[in-house]
Structure formats: structure tokens, C-alpha cells
Amino acid sequence: MERDIVEIMVGFARTVRAAGGAADPERVQAMLVALDHLDVLDPSEVYWAGRLTLCADPDDLARYDRCFAAYFSGATVRPGARPVVVRRVAVPGAEGGEGRAGEVRAGSASAVEVLRDRDVARLTEAERAEVARLIAVLDAGAERRRSRRFAPASTGRLDPARTVRETLRRGGETALLRHRTPRSRPRRVVMIVDVSGSMSPYADALLRFAHAATRSGGRNVEVFSAGTRLTRLTRELRHRDPDTAMATASAAIPDWSGGTRLGEELKEFLDRFGRRGLARGAIVVIASDGWERGDAALLGEQMARLHRLAHRVVWANPHKARPGYEPLTAGMAAALPHVDDFTSGHSLGALEELARLIGRGTAHA
């Protein structure tokens, strides 16, 4: 198999893994071995080789289809990378029926790897479109917590009600003991995205990430924008199509590229929504560079309130990735003592890391 084909398929496997799929090294190797015996210029054979090796359970199938459609979408590859030309066919089982004739260019793995670490503020329009497609397939589901409800189980806590019912069904004869175990449910995720002028190069990518989180977490995810006022965007970002969701969200934001009064907006959020339960026990993600135009002391007070209510507070500052960065602005200095995880969110790779923080609860310095 040619080296370019291997690079492309390894890059695709990494995309599946970043989206939450079971594309471990053994499965990737199995896919490459399968492709050695297939026609790599036939997209249907490539599709099934990956589906039969990279998917571990039924939950992986829809995720795999989204990744396949996004990765082999025909985006222009970066200069210098040799594209592989394949015939366009429909993804088997997907909408759209039979494939149609034509040719597309599949981005090479090296191009995807370069984009993964590039600052989104420095991308070309074509590169932004490619990153947007990759963000759309991210799995940003939240970590799970123990519920007060119980489910039947073979071992665990004794379930008296089920045991008695089983005994009565047997006419009073002694029956097997029945057990139960606590159910689990995903934690609520609340995202507050700074859409001020200083965050404008990153706001689009961060809102697209919020859309991916909303798609992954459903009604357990709430999204707000913050600038000179607080705007709830949850309903707008529930559209399945990312571009439609972004268009409706943009139309709903009245203060795009304006100033920043994070302390006041956070106080409004806590007064209006926090006490009603949105923040209680939730993973709260604040995406902002910390340039506070208002009272930094107020921001510190509200962050302390938030930290007492939330399960974890994650702050994503795109400037954190810059060499020599130190959180010296008044806003960041006031907020950081009340932050559990401080990350960047400036690139596709950083957003993948943010998704892992939300999903696994692993702290990163």
C-alpha cells in the first residue's frame, strides 16, 4: 500500500478516535491489513474496511458515518501534499441513495495533523472550513454521575420490592434475591462563550464546539454568549446542521465583537439561572481571554459563587497557548483561583483536549 494512502487512513482513524470512537492502534492496523486486500480507490470498500474494524459497538456506527462524511468531504489539501483522487460514492446506508460519478480530493493525514495544531485565528478560509467540519464530528459528551434512580442488576444492593414481587409470583415460595444498582446520567454542561472584539478570531470555532457539545449532550447542555450582555443560545444551537445553527446563533447575539463585562454577565447568569439549578453540580466552561472592561473584583466574587455551585469550572483562554503567556490581566488574575482546569481552546487539537476535559473529568495544568 502506498505511503500516502496509509497517511490518509491513519489520519482518518485519528479523526474517529478524536470523535470518541474505538480506533485504537490494533484496530487501525486491522483496517490497514484489510485495505491491503481491497481496492483503495473504491470509497465503498474503504468505508466498509473502516466500519468493520474501527467500530466496537452499535453506538460507534453513527459517529463513524459522520467522521467518514466529514473527512472525505472533498476539501482542498494544503500546498505540497499529494492528494489521492477517488470516485465519489454515497456512504452505504446513508441518505442520498446511490453515488454519483465524479472525483473528489481526500485531504491527507499530514494536512489534518498540521491543521490540528494551527491557531484558528491564522487559518485561511479553506482551512477554517475544514476545521469547522472536523469540529462538527467531535464527541463532547459530559462525564457521567450517579443518579438517584436504580436499575436491575445481577449483583449489588438488595432490591426488596422486586424480590417480594418475585416471591408472590411463585406463590410464596422462596425466590432468588433480586439486586439493583444506581443508574448513571451525564452531568449538565454549561458553556459561556465570550463574543467580544478581542475574542472575535476564536468565537466562531468555540461556538461550533458548543454546537458539537449540544449535539452530543442533548438537553443536558446549555450555551450562553457573553459580551456587554448575556444571551442564551441553547435553542439556536440545537439545529442539527452546524451552519444553520451558527447562522441562527449569530442572528440572536446582539453584542457580537463589542466590549466585555464578564463580572456583570456572570452575576446575571447566577442570579437568573444558577439558583434555578443550571449551574448546580454542572461542568461550567467559560471561553474567554479574560479582558475584563468592568470591575475585576466583581468577576472574582462571581467566580467564587460559581465554584461553590458547580461540579467543575473549566476556563478556555486562547492566549494561553502563546509562548511566554502569563495570566496577568486583572480579569484572569481574579478568576483563576476559582478555576479547576485552565486550557487554551485556540486550535482543533486544543478543542479535542477541551472535549476530553468535559468527558473524563481529568485535570490538566
C-alpha positions as CSV (number, residue, x, y, z in Angstrom):
1,M,0.0,0.0,0.0
2,E,1.4,3.4,-0.9
3,R,2.6,5.7,1.9
4,D,0.1,8.5,1.0
5,I,-2.8,6.1,1.4
6,V,-1.5,4.9,4.8
7,E,-1.1,8.5,6.0
8,I,-4.7,9.3,4.8
9,M,-6.2,6.3,6.6
10,V,-4.2,6.8,9.8
11,G,-5.4,10.5,9.8
12,F,-9.0,9.3,9.3
13,A,-8.6,6.8,12.2
14,R,-7.3,9.6,14.4
15,T,-10.4,11.7,13.5
16,V,-12.6,8.8,14.5
17,R,-10.7,8.4,17.8
18,A,-11.0,12.2,18.4
19,A,-14.7,11.9,17.9
20,G,-14.9,9.3,20.6
21,G,-14.6,6.1,18.5
22,A,-12.7,2.9,19.4
23,A,-9.9,3.5,16.9
24,D,-7.1,2.1,19.0
25,P,-3.7,1.1,17.3
26,E,-4.8,-2.6,17.0
27,R,-8.0,-1.6,15.1
28,V,-6.1,0.8,12.9
29,Q,-3.6,-2.0,12.0
30,A,-6.5,-4.3,11.2
31,M,-8.0,-1.7,8.9
32,L,-4.7,-1.3,7.0
33,V,-4.4,-5.0,6.6
34,A,-7.9,-5.2,5.3
35,L,-7.2,-2.4,2.8
36,D,-4.2,-4.3,1.5
37,H,-6.6,-6.8,0.0
38,L,-9.2,-4.2,-1.3
39,D,-9.4,-1.5,-3.9
40,V,-8.4,1.6,-2.1
41,L,-9.8,3.7,-5.0
42,D,-13.3,2.4,-4.3
43,P,-14.8,4.5,-1.5
44,S,-17.4,1.8,-0.6
45,E,-14.6,-0.7,0.1
46,V,-12.7,1.9,2.1
47,Y,-15.9,2.7,4.0
48,W,-16.6,-1.0,4.9
49,A,-13.0,-1.7,5.8
50,G,-13.0,1.1,8.3
51,R,-16.5,0.3,9.6
52,L,-15.8,-3.3,10.3
53,T,-12.5,-2.6,12.1
54,L,-12.9,0.8,13.8
55,C,-16.4,0.3,15.3
56,A,-16.6,-1.6,18.6
57,D,-20.4,-1.4,19.2
58,P,-23.6,0.0,17.7
59,D,-23.1,3.4,19.3
60,D,-20.0,3.9,17.1
61,L,-21.8,3.5,13.8
62,A,-23.4,6.9,13.5
63,R,-20.2,8.6,14.8
64,Y,-18.2,6.6,12.2
65,D,-20.6,7.8,9.4
66,R,-20.2,11.4,10.4
67,C,-16.5,11.2,10.5
68,F,-16.3,9.4,7.1
69,A,-18.5,12.1,5.5
70,A,-16.5,14.9,7.1
71,Y,-13.0,13.6,6.4
72,F,-13.6,12.6,2.8
73,S,-15.7,15.7,2.0
74,G,-13.6,16.9,-0.9
75,A,-11.7,19.7,0.9
76,T,-8.7,21.2,-0.8
77,V,-5.5,19.8,0.7
78,R,-2.6,22.1,1.8
79,P,0.0,23.0,-0.8
80,G,2.7,20.4,-1.2
81,A,0.6,17.4,0.0
82,R,-0.2,15.0,-2.8
83,P,-3.9,14.4,-3.0
84,V,-5.5,11.0,-3.7
85,V,-8.2,11.1,-6.3
86,V,-11.1,8.7,-5.7
87,R,-14.5,8.2,-7.2
88,R,-17.4,9.8,-5.3
89,V,-20.0,7.3,-4.0
90,A,-22.6,7.7,-1.3
91,V,-21.9,6.3,2.1
92,P,-23.6,2.9,2.3
93,G,-26.8,3.1,4.2
94,A,-26.7,7.0,4.3
95,E,-29.3,9.3,2.8
96,G,-28.9,10.2,-0.7
97,G,-29.2,6.9,-2.4
98,E,-26.7,5.7,-5.0
99,G,-23.4,7.6,-5.5
100,R,-22.8,9.8,-8.5
101,A,-19.9,9.9,-10.8
102,G,-17.2,12.5,-10.2
103,E,-14.0,13.0,-8.4
104,V,-13.1,14.4,-5.0
105,R,-9.8,15.1,-3.3
106,A,-9.3,13.5,0.1
107,G,-7.2,15.5,2.5
108,S,-4.0,13.7,3.5
109,A,-3.3,12.8,7.1
110,S,-0.4,15.3,7.2
111,A,-2.7,18.1,6.3
112,V,-5.1,17.2,9.1
113,E,-2.2,17.0,11.6
114,V,-1.0,20.4,10.6
115,L,-4.5,21.9,10.9
116,R,-4.9,20.2,14.3
117,D,-2.2,22.4,15.9
118,R,-2.7,25.6,13.9
119,D,-4.2,28.6,15.7
120,V,-7.7,29.2,14.2
121,A,-7.0,32.9,14.1
122,R,-4.3,32.3,11.5
123,L,-6.2,29.9,9.1
124,T,-7.2,30.6,5.6
125,E,-10.9,30.4,4.6
126,A,-10.5,26.9,3.2
127,E,-8.6,25.8,6.3
128,R,-11.3,27.3,8.5
129,A,-14.0,25.3,6.6
130,E,-12.0,22.1,7.0
131,V,-11.6,22.7,10.8
132,A,-15.3,23.5,11.1
133,R,-16.1,20.1,9.5
134,L,-13.8,18.3,12.0
135,I,-15.2,20.2,15.0
136,A,-18.7,19.2,13.9
137,V,-17.8,15.5,14.5
138,L,-16.2,16.0,17.9
139,D,-17.8,13.9,20.7
140,A,-18.1,16.4,23.6
141,G,-20.3,14.4,25.8
142,A,-20.0,15.0,29.6
143,E,-18.7,12.7,32.3
144,R,-21.4,10.7,34.0
145,R,-22.7,11.0,37.6
146,R,-24.6,8.7,39.8
147,S,-28.3,9.1,39.6
148,R,-30.9,8.6,42.5
149,R,-32.7,6.1,40.3
150,F,-31.8,2.4,40.3
151,A,-31.6,-0.2,37.6
152,P,-31.9,-4.0,37.9
153,A,-28.6,-5.8,38.3
154,S,-27.2,-9.3,38.8
155,T,-25.2,-8.1,41.8
156,G,-25.2,-5.1,44.1
157,R,-27.7,-3.7,46.6
158,L,-30.7,-5.9,47.5
159,D,-33.9,-4.9,45.8
160,P,-36.6,-5.7,48.3
161,A,-39.6,-4.7,46.1
162,R,-38.6,-6.9,43.2
163,T,-37.7,-9.8,45.5
164,V,-41.1,-9.7,47.2
165,R,-42.9,-9.5,43.8
166,E,-40.9,-12.5,42.5
167,T,-41.8,-14.4,45.7
168,L,-45.5,-13.6,45.3
169,R,-45.4,-14.7,41.6
170,R,-44.1,-18.0,42.8
171,G,-47.0,-18.5,45.2
172,G,-45.0,-17.6,48.3
173,E,-42.1,-19.9,47.5
174,T,-38.6,-18.6,48.2
175,A,-37.2,-16.9,45.1
176,L,-33.8,-15.8,44.0
177,L,-32.8,-12.5,45.6
178,R,-33.1,-9.5,43.2
179,H,-30.5,-6.8,43.2
180,R,-30.2,-3.2,41.9
181,T,-27.5,-0.7,41.2
182,P,-27.6,3.1,40.8
183,R,-28.2,4.4,37.3
184,S,-25.8,7.0,35.8
185,R,-26.6,10.0,33.8
186,P,-24.4,12.7,32.1
187,R,-23.6,15.8,34.0
188,R,-25.1,19.1,32.8
189,V,-22.6,21.2,30.8
190,V,-22.9,25.0,30.7
191,M,-20.8,26.9,28.2
192,I,-20.4,30.7,28.4
193,V,-18.6,31.9,25.2
194,D,-17.1,35.4,25.2
195,V,-18.0,37.1,21.9
196,S,-16.3,40.4,22.5
197,G,-14.0,42.1,20.0
198,S,-10.8,40.6,21.4
199,M,-12.3,37.1,21.1
200,S,-13.7,37.5,17.6
201,P,-11.0,35.4,15.9
202,Y,-11.9,32.5,18.1
203,A,-15.7,32.9,18.8
204,D,-16.8,31.1,15.7
205,A,-14.7,27.9,16.4
206,L,-15.8,28.0,20.1
207,L,-19.5,28.3,19.2
208,R,-19.1,25.5,16.8
209,F,-17.6,23.4,19.6
210,A,-20.6,24.4,21.7
211,H,-22.8,23.1,18.9
212,A,-20.9,19.8,18.9
213,A,-21.4,19.6,22.7
214,T,-25.1,20.3,22.3
215,R,-25.4,17.6,19.7
216,S,-23.5,15.1,22.0
217,G,-25.2,16.0,25.3
218,G,-28.7,17.0,24.1
219,R,-30.8,18.7,26.8
220,N,-28.0,18.4,29.3
221,V,-26.1,21.2,27.6
222,E,-26.8,24.9,27.9
223,V,-25.0,27.6,25.9
224,F,-24.7,31.4,26.5
225,S,-22.8,34.2,24.9
226,A,-21.3,37.0,26.9
227,G,-20.1,40.4,26.0
228,T,-21.9,43.5,27.0
229,R,-24.9,41.3,27.8
230,L,-25.8,37.7,28.4
231,T,-27.6,35.8,25.6
232,R,-29.0,32.3,25.9
233,L,-28.2,30.3,22.7
234,T,-29.3,26.8,23.6
235,R,-32.3,26.7,21.4
236,E,-30.5,28.2,18.4
237,L,-27.6,25.6,18.7
238,R,-30.0,22.7,18.8
239,H,-30.3,22.7,15.0
240,R,-28.6,19.6,13.6
241,D,-26.9,21.4,10.8
242,P,-23.8,23.3,12.1
243,D,-24.1,26.1,9.5
244,T,-27.8,26.6,10.2
245,A,-27.1,26.6,14.0
246,M,-24.3,29.2,13.6
247,A,-26.4,31.4,11.4
248,T,-29.3,31.5,13.9
249,A,-27.0,31.9,16.9
250,S,-25.2,34.8,15.2
251,A,-28.5,36.5,14.5
252,A,-29.5,36.1,18.1
253,I,-26.3,37.7,19.5
254,P,-26.8,41.5,19.8
255,D,-23.3,42.4,21.1
256,W,-21.0,40.5,18.7
257,S,-17.5,42.0,18.7
258,G,-18.4,44.5,21.4
259,G,-16.9,45.0,24.8
260,T,-16.6,42.7,27.8
261,R,-18.2,42.8,31.2
262,L,-17.7,39.3,32.4
263,G,-18.4,40.0,36.0
264,E,-21.8,41.5,35.3
265,E,-22.7,38.8,32.9
266,L,-21.7,36.0,35.2
267,K,-23.7,37.7,38.0
268,E,-26.7,37.8,35.8
269,F,-26.3,34.2,34.9
270,L,-26.0,33.1,38.5
271,D,-28.9,35.3,39.6
272,R,-31.3,34.2,36.8
273,F,-30.2,30.6,36.1
274,G,-27.7,29.4,38.7
275,R,-30.1,29.3,41.6
276,R,-32.6,27.5,39.5
277,G,-30.2,24.7,39.1
278,L,-28.4,25.1,35.8
279,A,-25.0,25.6,37.5
280,R,-25.5,23.3,40.4
281,G,-23.4,20.1,40.0
282,A,-22.6,21.1,36.4
283,I,-19.4,21.3,34.4
284,V,-19.2,25.0,33.6
285,V,-16.9,26.0,30.7
286,I,-16.0,29.7,30.2
287,A,-14.3,30.5,27.0
288,S,-12.7,34.0,27.2
289,D,-9.4,35.8,27.1
290,G,-10.2,37.5,30.4
291,W,-10.0,41.0,29.2
292,E,-12.5,42.5,31.7
293,R,-13.7,46.0,31.0
294,G,-15.7,46.1,34.2
295,D,-14.9,45.5,37.8
296,A,-12.3,42.7,38.2
297,A,-13.2,42.3,41.9
298,L,-16.9,41.6,40.9
299,L,-15.7,38.9,38.5
300,G,-13.7,37.3,41.3
301,E,-16.7,37.3,43.6
302,Q,-19.0,35.8,41.0
303,M,-16.4,33.1,40.1
304,A,-16.3,32.2,43.8
305,R,-20.1,31.8,43.8
306,L,-19.9,29.7,40.6
307,H,-17.2,27.5,42.0
308,R,-19.3,26.7,45.1
309,L,-22.3,25.7,42.9
310,A,-20.6,23.8,40.0
311,H,-19.0,20.4,40.0
312,R,-16.1,21.8,38.0
313,V,-15.2,25.1,36.4
314,V,-13.1,25.0,33.1
315,W,-11.7,28.2,31.6
316,A,-10.5,28.1,28.0
317,N,-8.3,31.1,27.1
318,P,-7.0,31.0,23.5
319,H,-4.0,33.2,24.5
320,K,-2.7,30.5,26.9
321,A,-1.0,28.7,24.0
322,R,1.2,31.6,23.1
323,P,4.9,31.3,24.2
324,G,5.6,33.1,27.4
325,Y,1.9,33.7,28.2
326,E,1.1,34.6,31.8
327,P,-2.4,35.3,33.2
328,L,-1.6,38.9,34.2
329,T,-4.8,40.7,33.1
330,A,-7.0,41.8,36.0
331,G,-9.8,39.6,34.9
332,M,-7.8,36.4,34.6
333,A,-5.9,37.1,37.9
334,A,-9.3,37.4,39.7
335,A,-10.8,34.3,38.0
336,L,-8.0,31.8,38.2
337,P,-8.2,31.0,41.9
338,H,-11.7,29.6,41.3
339,V,-10.9,27.6,38.2
340,D,-10.4,23.8,38.2
341,D,-9.0,23.4,34.7
342,F,-7.2,26.1,32.7
343,T,-6.8,25.2,29.0
344,S,-6.5,27.1,25.7
345,G,-9.1,26.2,23.0
346,H,-7.2,28.0,20.3
347,S,-6.9,25.1,17.8
348,L,-8.6,21.9,16.7
349,G,-6.3,19.9,19.0
350,A,-7.0,22.2,21.9
351,L,-10.7,21.8,21.4
352,E,-10.2,18.0,21.3
353,E,-8.5,18.4,24.7
354,L,-11.4,20.5,26.0
355,A,-13.8,17.7,24.9
356,R,-11.7,15.2,26.9
357,L,-11.8,17.5,29.9
358,I,-15.6,17.7,29.7
359,G,-16.0,13.9,29.1
360,R,-13.5,12.4,31.5
361,G,-13.0,14.9,34.3
362,T,-9.2,14.8,34.1
363,A,-7.5,17.9,35.3
364,H,-4.7,19.4,33.2
365,A,-2.4,22.1,34.3
